[in-house]
């Protein structure tokens, strides 16, 4: 099926509620038949039709990670921090070498640096790590920020963000480091603030962050991509787990979350423009995108929770957004990871 026809079908489905109401007939103790409404998961969250590619399994990562971050520079993939378990967080970087397909090295992060929900961007040598959560469970965020020189593997402090954020969208665009959205200090409330600071060769060129036009919809775990004179923010969510009130270990407590597929674009006019949404809501994709063949490719992610079990549903597709036409985002081009990616 041609992708445009597929998108038109999807658009009809997305115009409806993500969850569809149906009914079922049940018989009570007295033999009376009653119609009972049921809430079932929409087909939106099933795997979407797409061509299938074969996947090759690569060497297993040295440690399991959740809510870590990753940056590729030439033939090296740098994988940062993240949860090992809910009660343990990593404070190091693992390096994967694509030349010989091996995990080749590791080194520590600064003790003061956040351990998960990092904002991260790279200019090809220097990696900027902005704010994030410090510690395990659902602990508080820190505004502390750092820069890594990947050639020397030396860390330097960077001006702290005006306010701490969890998993803020972060990217370098036109010589400025932009940070926006994320979750606010309570971990649940979406932030819409947008700041920037001029940078060059791993150094700030200004003493303070500058206020920019707020993003229309706040929240964490979004893909943030700069291409030429255009700046894209894709997907994300509103809400997240919060620390249980009074818990001495900041034990995570489930809260209502809304995952969305919204797409926003900033251009030379410095005004946000709304582009058509993804075929399905998608979050946790801040490190799950690449630029390829004049397209943004987004792999995996998470979508709305199952309405009955409340368990997270993982995304099993790869999506493509064509930059030449800014055509209605996104069509699935490959399908079925061996294991859905988060």
C-alpha positions in Angstrom: 0.0 0.0 0.0 1.3 3.5 -0.9 2.3 5.3 2.3 0.0 8.2 1.7 -3.0 6.0 1.4 -1.9 4.3 4.7 -1.6 7.7 6.4 -5.1 8.7 5.3 -6.4 5.6 6.9 -4.4 6.2 10.0 -5.6 9.8 10.1 -9.2 8.7 10.3 -8.3 6.4 13.2 -6.3 9.0 15.0 -9.2 11.5 14.8 -11.1 9.1 17.1 -10.3 8.5 20.7 -7.3 6.3 21.4 -9.5 4.0 23.4 -12.7 2.8 21.9 -15.8 2.0 23.9 -17.7 -1.2 23.3 -20.2 -3.3 25.3 -20.6 -6.9 26.3 -23.7 -8.8 27.6 -23.4 -10.3 31.0 -25.9 -12.3 33.1 -26.3 -11.3 36.8 -27.2 -13.6 39.7 -30.9 -13.2 39.0 -30.6 -14.2 35.3 -31.0 -10.7 34.0 -29.1 -9.7 30.9 -27.2 -6.5 31.2 -25.1 -4.5 28.7 -21.8 -3.6 30.3 -19.5 -1.0 28.7 -15.9 -2.1 28.1 -12.9 0.0 27.3 -10.5 -1.7 24.9 -7.3 -0.6 23.3 -7.6 1.0 20.0 -6.0 -0.6 16.9 -3.8 2.5 16.8 -1.5 0.8 19.3 -1.2 -2.5 17.3 1.8 -2.9 15.1 1.2 -1.0 11.8 1.5 -2.6 8.4 4.9 -2.1 6.9 7.6 -4.0 4.9 9.8 -6.2 7.1 13.6 -6.1 7.3 15.8 -8.7 8.8 17.6 -7.7 12.0 21.0 -8.9 13.1 21.7 -9.2 16.8 24.7 -7.3 18.0 26.9 -7.8 21.2 24.9 -7.4 24.4 25.4 -4.1 26.3 27.7 -4.4 29.3 24.9 -3.4 31.7 21.1 -3.1 31.4 19.8 0.5 31.2 16.6 2.4 31.4 16.2 6.1 30.7 19.9 6.5 29.8 21.1 8.5 26.8 23.2 7.8 23.7 25.2 9.8 21.2 27.0 8.5 18.1 30.2 10.3 16.9 31.7 8.8 13.8 32.2 5.0 14.5 31.7 5.3 18.2 28.4 5.1 20.2 28.6 6.7 23.7 25.9 5.3 26.1 25.4 7.4 29.2 24.3 6.5 32.7 20.6 5.5 33.3 18.9 3.1 35.7 20.4 -0.3 36.3 17.4 -1.1 38.5 14.9 1.2 40.1 17.1 1.3 43.2 20.5 1.6 41.4 21.7 4.1 38.8 24.8 4.0 36.6 27.5 6.8 36.7 29.6 5.8 33.7 29.7 5.8 29.9 30.0 2.7 27.8 31.4 2.9 24.3 30.4 0.7 21.4 32.8 0.6 18.4 31.0 0.0 15.1 34.3 -0.7 13.3 34.7 -4.1 15.0 31.2 -4.4 16.6 32.4 -4.6 20.2 31.9 -2.8 23.5 35.4 -1.3 23.6 35.7 1.0 26.7 34.1 2.8 29.6 34.8 5.8 31.8 33.1 7.5 34.7 30.8 10.6 34.7 31.2 13.4 37.2 29.8 12.6 40.7 27.6 15.7 40.6 26.1 14.9 37.2 22.5 13.6 36.8 22.1 9.8 36.3 19.0 9.7 34.2 16.5 11.8 32.2 19.4 13.8 30.7 19.1 16.5 28.2 21.9 15.8 25.6 23.3 17.3 22.4 26.5 17.0 20.5 28.5 19.1 17.9 30.6 16.2 16.6 33.2 16.3 19.4 31.7 17.9 22.5 28.7 16.4 24.3 26.5 18.7 26.3 24.7 17.1 29.2 22.0 19.3 30.6 20.1 18.8 33.9 18.3 15.5 34.6 17.4 13.3 37.6 20.1 12.7 40.3 19.9 9.3 41.9 17.6 6.3 41.8 13.8 5.8 42.2 12.0 9.2 41.6 14.5 11.6 43.2 14.8 15.3 42.5 16.3 16.8 39.4 19.5 18.8 39.3 20.2 21.9 37.1 23.9 21.0 37.1 25.2 20.6 33.6 28.5 19.4 32.0 30.4 19.1 28.8 32.4 16.1 27.7 35.3 16.4 25.3 35.2 13.0 23.6 38.7 13.3 22.2 40.4 13.9 25.6 37.5 12.4 27.7 37.7 15.3 30.0 34.7 16.8 31.7 34.0 20.5 32.3 31.2 22.3 34.2 28.6 24.2 32.1 26.3 27.0 33.2 23.3 25.4 35.1 19.9 25.5 33.5 17.7 28.3 34.9 15.4 25.6 36.4 16.0 21.9 36.7 14.2 19.6 34.3 13.7 16.0 33.6 14.4 14.8 30.1 14.2 18.2 28.4 14.4 18.3 24.6 18.0 19.4 23.9 19.8 20.2 20.6 22.4 22.6 19.0 20.9 24.8 16.3 22.6 27.8 14.6 25.4 28.0 17.1 23.1 27.9 20.1 22.3 25.1 22.6 18.5 24.9 22.9 16.8 23.3 25.9 13.0 23.1 26.2 10.0 21.2 27.7 10.8 18.3 30.0 9.1 17.8 33.3 9.3 20.3 36.1 10.7 19.8 39.6 7.8 17.6 40.8 8.6 15.2 37.9 5.0 15.2 36.7 4.1 18.8 35.6 5.0 19.4 31.9 7.4 22.4 31.4 7.0 24.6 28.3 10.0 26.9 29.0 12.6 27.2 26.2 16.1 28.5 26.8 19.2 28.8 24.7 22.9 29.8 25.1 25.6 30.4 22.5 28.3 27.7 22.4 31.5 26.9 20.5 34.0 24.1 21.0 32.5 23.0 24.2 32.4 26.5 25.8 29.5 28.8 26.5 29.9 32.2 24.8 27.4 33.8 27.1 27.2 34.0 30.9 23.4 33.3 31.1 20.8 31.3 29.3 18.4 33.4 27.1 14.6 33.0 27.2 13.2 31.8 23.9 9.6 31.3 22.6 8.0 28.5 24.7 7.1 25.3 23.1 3.3 24.9 22.6 3.1 21.6 24.5 5.4 20.6 27.3 6.7 17.3 28.5 9.7 15.0 28.5 11.1 12.1 26.3 11.0 13.7 22.9 13.1 13.5 19.7 14.7 16.9 19.1 16.4 17.3 15.7 18.0 20.3 13.9 18.3 20.1 10.1 19.6 23.2 8.4 17.3 26.2 9.2 14.6 23.9 10.7 14.3 22.6 14.2 11.9 19.7 15.0 10.5 18.4 18.3 8.7 15.1 17.9 6.5 13.0 20.2 6.8 12.9 24.0 4.4 12.7 27.0 2.7 14.7 29.7 3.0 13.4 33.2 5.3 10.8 34.7 5.9 8.8 37.9 6.3 11.0 41.0 8.0 10.4 44.4 5.5 9.0 46.9 4.8 11.7 49.5 6.9 11.3 52.6 8.9 8.4 51.2 12.5 8.6 52.5 13.8 6.9 49.4 11.6 8.9 47.0 9.8 5.7 46.0 8.2 6.0 42.6 4.4 6.2 42.5 2.4 5.9 39.3 0.6 9.0 38.0 -1.5 9.7 35.0 0.4 10.0 31.8 -0.6 11.1 28.3 1.7 10.0 25.5 1.4 12.0 22.2 2.7 12.1 18.7 2.6 15.8 18.3 5.3 17.4 15.9 6.4 21.0 16.1 8.8 22.9 13.9 10.8 26.1 14.6 12.2 28.0 11.6 13.9 31.3 10.8 10.8 33.2 12.0 11.3 31.7 15.5 7.6 30.8 15.6 6.4 27.2 16.3 4.5 25.5 13.5 2.4 22.5 14.1 3.0 19.6 11.7 0.8 16.5 11.3 1.3 14.0 14.2 2.9 10.6 14.1 0.8 7.6 13.2 0.8 6.6 16.9 1.7 8.4 20.1 5.3 7.8 20.9 7.6 8.7 23.8 11.1 7.9 25.2 12.6 8.6 21.7 15.2 11.2 22.6 18.0 8.9 21.7 16.0 6.8 19.1 16.4 8.9 16.0 19.0 9.3 13.1 19.2 11.4 9.9 19.2 9.2 6.8 18.5 9.8 3.2 17.1 13.3 3.8 14.7 11.8 6.4 14.3 11.6 10.1 14.2 8.0 11.2 12.6 7.2 14.5 13.0 3.7 16.0 10.9 2.2 18.7 9.7 4.0 21.8 6.7 3.7 24.1 3.1 4.4 23.5 0.0 4.6 25.7 -0.3 2.1 28.5 -2.7 -0.8 28.2 -6.0 0.4 29.7 -6.6 -2.8 31.6 -3.1 -3.9 32.8 -1.7 -0.4 32.9 1.6 -1.8 31.6 3.7 0.1 29.2 3.3 -0.8 25.5 6.5 -0.8 23.5 6.6 0.4 19.9 7.7 -2.2 17.4 8.1 0.0 14.3 10.5 2.3 12.6 9.1 5.6 11.2 10.3 7.9 8.5 9.7 11.6 8.1 10.6 13.1 4.7 12.4 16.4 5.1 12.2 17.4 1.4 8.4 17.7 1.5 7.7 17.9 5.2 5.1 15.4 4.3 2.6 14.2 6.8 4.7 12.5 9.5 5.3 9.5 9.7 5.1 6.3 7.7 6.4 3.0 9.0 9.1 1.7 6.7 10.3 -1.3 8.6 8.6 -3.5 11.2 9.1 -5.9 14.1 12.3 -5.5 16.1 13.3 -8.8 17.6 12.6 -7.0 20.9 10.7 -3.6 20.9 13.1 -0.8 21.7 12.7 1.6 24.6 
